[in-house]
């Protein structure tokens, strides 16, 4: 791998959103050429990559032909045609993380079964094929309120999840294959990002603690280090290490967990790629999640995950009710603050709750970082030059 990284090595990245953009930026530090497969030739990763190839990640031919053009394939989303990935592997093209792990993660029902089979703590669940089956279970008394319904496939960024608290919420039930699980009484939501290289070396980033925007079901504030008890953090890291090893996954695995009101940890779901909860690592950790992914798939030793400084991260979300060419208000005021690091993703159009960027705030203490994050959030708005 060492000879390839400094030559004309072509790393193929399926999808060119903000994660693909930040991965391309990290790869450029090693003189790795990045090729992007995306439906949009003007995707966020376009200005930072060697070439963007137009194509649909769910289309067999688009994925297969793309893979033939590059030396290795990785990805920044889960909705990919895995048959094409597996054919590339059979023909000797490295695809990492492995397609077999991706297939498990693509389907939340298979995810849950995998958790159960490998002693990964998770909430109890039932599989349903459609809305009629769920309503019948409610009528029969085998399913009671409140519960959470999640689409087995296709959900992301809070989409595909519905909390059903009473009869009045029945109209919000998805009529598609899904899992229904208990509504766990949550004390905290945390994330651990684990990395594993082909030699079986595993390292985890420090636990990050998240606060969600309830309306959009998206991370609104993230802090690292976490404020939860250190013994629970150690347990979370142990769960993450066991999970990535059980999947035999080469690359990154982001594990979202709940800490319930009884101080018990539950794995919610996982993602085999860089993750929103790891953006802060670019500035606050010795090795960013993007460099760590490259180290993992290239077979290098994994980098240090030690914290350089406490941090808080806020997502820049499109304002409710605003659609149009993006305009950022309050940037200058925010940049007056020491330790404020702004990342804009390059999306031209804002929509309600669309992820348009993030800001990481570095400070000597977590309390100071959180206070600055609150100040930044009150000043910076994602609006439009011309709302529609």
PyMOL commands that set and color helices and strands:
alter all, ss='L'
color gray80, all
select helices_A, chain A and resi 2-5+18-28+46-48+60-69+82-90+99-106+108-117+131-140+167-172+230-247+276-278+281-284+289-298+331-335+366-379
alter helices_A, ss='H'
color red, helices_A
select strands_A, chain A and resi 10-14+33-38+51-54+72-75+94-95+125-128+147-151+161-164+178-182+186-196+202-204+208-213+218-224+251-260+265-271+310-317+324-329+340-344+349-350+355-363+381-384
alter strands_A, ss='S'
color yellow, strands_A
deselect
rebuild
show_as cartoon
